[in-house]
Amino acid sequence: MTDLVLSDSLTAARRRLEAALADAGRAPDAARLLAVSKTKPAALIREAWRLGQREFGENYVQEALDKQAELADLDDIVWHFIGPLQSNKSRDVAAHFAWVHSVDREKIARRLNDQRPAGMAPLNVCLQVNISGEASKSGVTLAALPSLAEAVLAMPRLSLRGLMAIPAPAQTPTAQRAPFARLREALEALRARFPDAELDTLSMGMSGDLEAAVQEGATLVRLGTAIFGERRRPDTND
Ligand SMILES: *Cc1c(COP(=O)(O)O)cnc(C)c1O
């Protein structure tokens, strides 16, 4: 992808988010763009940064660490870990990311809390919810969500910020909205239950369903393909 194409696609993604927010009757700054850069080279991330993008999402720990090392001079870049989280990778995630979107069990939360380096701000956490109820998918069930949230809120090195979901693909905009509405309602219920928590984040919406997610209150949309183009390498997480 050339620089020219990246600037076009990033501009188009920003306009698309602006239009979706306007259609939903929401403020222009009510949601922001997370650029999902998995499988894409560090040079392309640097180019997006030069074009003003600051938040990037990565799925694979080692790949992300390699790119972070190459981009260490970009000191205001914000790294989000959005992929499946394995216990043996939690130390690297705790030390090298500002956000994690894929916490779905207490054991992994406790490891991240214990491993977050003392000199760093608390790690921002979204709990991943299995919102479509698919047996094979990661994510906490809606039934188990309140007790997991309560456990994470008690961990001093984690800052619970909200919820994330990757719904099953749906054919129509109406069908796309239903799981996003459930995630929004789940966040509202947590806010009512834990009024002192800073629960301000709904991480939902990707290249194929951004509009439906924004209609239902997304505050952080995770766009990969729409910004960086198709991924060549097959990946297991989408
Ligand atoms: C890959 C990925 C995305 C981006 O998907 P696109 O369809 O390319 O926009 C968003 N969220 C997660 C968790 C992903 O793994």
The ligand as a MOL file (V3000), in Angstrom:
LIG
                    3D

  0  0  0     0  0            999 V3000
M  V30 BEGIN CTAB
M  V30 COUNTS 15 15 0 0 0
M  V30 BEGIN ATOM
M  V30 1 C -8.6970 -8.0610 13.1390 0
M  V30 2 C -9.5650 -7.4740 14.1710 0
M  V30 3 C -10.2620 -6.2710 13.9440 0
M  V30 4 C -10.2520 -5.5360 12.6160 0
M  V30 5 O -11.0300 -6.2250 11.6910 0
M  V30 6 P -11.3560 -5.5850 10.2460 0
M  V30 7 O -12.5180 -6.3820 9.7940 0
M  V30 8 O -10.1320 -5.8110 9.4170 0
M  V30 9 O -11.6690 -4.1670 10.4360 0
M  V30 10 C -11.0000 -5.7470 14.9880 0
M  V30 11 N -11.0700 -6.3550 16.1880 0
M  V30 12 C -10.4170 -7.4960 16.4400 0
M  V30 13 C -10.5200 -8.1160 17.7880 0
M  V30 14 C -9.6560 -8.1070 15.4450 0
M  V30 15 O -9.0230 -9.2540 15.7140 0
M  V30 END ATOM
M  V30 BEGIN BOND
M  V30 1 1 1 2
M  V30 2 1 2 3
M  V30 3 2 2 14
M  V30 4 1 3 4
M  V30 5 2 3 10
M  V30 6 1 4 5
M  V30 7 1 5 6
M  V30 8 2 6 7
M  V30 9 1 6 8
M  V30 10 1 6 9
M  V30 11 1 10 11
M  V30 12 2 11 12
M  V30 13 1 12 13
M  V30 14 1 12 14
M  V30 15 1 14 15
M  V30 END BOND
M  V30 END CTAB
M  END
